[in-house]
Amino acid sequence: MKLRITCTNPFGPKFTCIDDNEYDGAPDAGPQLIGLGETQEEARADFMDQWVTRESERDLKNAVEAGKVWDDMMRKLVFGGPRS
């Protein structure tokens, strides 16, 4: 999904950036990315740092899970039994 980043400064001198496609502001929505900064550029950079970190962690988790599935399949093929 394409990011739709919006930057505002509703609370004074600090700017905030969110992804309009993802952020809904609901307290029960779980952790949501909010970039903060003295300028729009700083807030956008903070948001992007958080986004890259989150996506990298998600990719790593998916790669580890895929590796476990691959390991299980290879064990079954080579040893003919379940993973111990």
Contacts in CASP RR format, 6 or more apart in sequence:
PFRMAT RR
TARGET T0000
AUTHOR 0000-0000-0000
METHOD contacts of the structure
MODEL  1
MKLRITCTNPFGPKFTCIDDNEYDGAPDAGPQLIGLGETQEEARADFMDQ
WVTRESERDLKNAVEAGKVWDDMMRKLVFGGPRS
1 21 0 8 1.000
2 21 0 8 1.000
3 19 0 8 1.000
3 21 0 8 1.000
3 51 0 8 1.000
4 19 0 8 1.000
4 20 0 8 1.000
4 21 0 8 1.000
5 17 0 8 1.000
5 18 0 8 1.000
5 19 0 8 1.000
5 20 0 8 1.000
5 44 0 8 1.000
5 47 0 8 1.000
6 17 0 8 1.000
6 18 0 8 1.000
6 19 0 8 1.000
6 20 0 8 1.000
7 15 0 8 1.000
7 16 0 8 1.000
7 17 0 8 1.000
7 40 0 8 1.000
7 43 0 8 1.000
7 44 0 8 1.000
8 15 0 8 1.000
8 16 0 8 1.000
9 15 0 8 1.000
9 16 0 8 1.000
10 16 0 8 1.000
13 38 0 8 1.000
14 36 0 8 1.000
14 37 0 8 1.000
14 38 0 8 1.000
14 43 0 8 1.000
15 36 0 8 1.000
15 37 0 8 1.000
15 38 0 8 1.000
15 39 0 8 1.000
15 40 0 8 1.000
15 42 0 8 1.000
15 43 0 8 1.000
16 34 0 8 1.000
16 35 0 8 1.000
16 36 0 8 1.000
16 37 0 8 1.000
16 43 0 8 1.000
17 34 0 8 1.000
17 35 0 8 1.000
17 36 0 8 1.000
17 40 0 8 1.000
17 43 0 8 1.000
17 44 0 8 1.000
17 46 0 8 1.000
17 47 0 8 1.000
18 32 0 8 1.000
18 33 0 8 1.000
18 34 0 8 1.000
18 35 0 8 1.000
18 47 0 8 1.000
19 33 0 8 1.000
19 47 0 8 1.000
19 51 0 8 1.000
22 32 0 8 1.000
22 33 0 8 1.000
23 32 0 8 1.000
23 33 0 8 1.000
23 34 0 8 1.000
24 32 0 8 1.000
25 32 0 8 1.000
33 47 0 8 1.000
33 50 0 8 1.000
33 51 0 8 1.000
33 54 0 8 1.000
34 47 0 8 1.000
35 43 0 8 1.000
35 44 0 8 1.000
35 46 0 8 1.000
35 47 0 8 1.000
35 50 0 8 1.000
36 42 0 8 1.000
36 43 0 8 1.000
36 46 0 8 1.000
37 43 0 8 1.000
37 46 0 8 1.000
71 83 0 8 1.000
72 83 0 8 1.000
75 81 0 8 1.000
75 82 0 8 1.000
75 83 0 8 1.000
76 82 0 8 1.000
76 83 0 8 1.000
END
